[in-house]
Amino acid sequence: MSGERTGGGKAEVTLHVGGVYATREPTIIRTLLGSCVAVCLIDPSTRVAGMNHFMLPAPAPGPEDASEYTRFGIYAMDCLIGALQRAGGDRRRVKAKVFGGAHVLEIAQNGDSVAQRNITFVDEFLRCEDIPVVGRDLGGELGRQLYFHTDTGKVYVRRLRDWARRQLRTEEQAHLRALAQAPPRVGEVLLFEP
């Protein structure tokens, strides 16, 4: 996550995979999505708002590497809700806008793709938590660049084409390789029959 001030005085924060940010200050939170998902939450009464950016719904079974846990939706959602509450938002008033889940990786498209698993996860999580979804732009084949204005709750979406799409695909493949090549988890137990 990185931050800066714009000419108009509004702070800007950029989220990358695993990023979570919430604030009560007028801020533009931006991110770039392919098969990843970003959830924007806002408490309309206090104007406290935030965003996360996750890559997969949940880690494989076993102990997780705590330094990377917000790459997974199950943790990124809990962290975002907690950050929103710490900034003064009320969980009971929160509304959501969800984005991403594009099929940008060059693998056969099926119901179990990374993008589809992310969409299924976020829909189910928000439904189970009774968080109303007031805006969504999920699926398709084009990545997205988001600009979330926390003071108004507006999200501006730019669809990515050609070179940006190739760059996004390369970055996502690198993230997936890094997760797959993570060292074996200490304490993992494998059961087998002789």
Secondary structure, 3 states (H helix, E strand, C coil): CEEEECCCCCEEEECCCCCEEEECCCEEEEEEECCCEEEEEEECCCCEEEEEEECECCCCCCCCCHHHHHHEHHHHHHHHHHHHHHCCCCHHHCEEEEEECCCCCCCCCCCCCHHHHHHHHHHHHHHHCCCCEEEEEECCCCCEEEEEECCCCEEEEEECCHHHHHHHHHHHHHHHHHHHCCCCCCCCCCCCCC
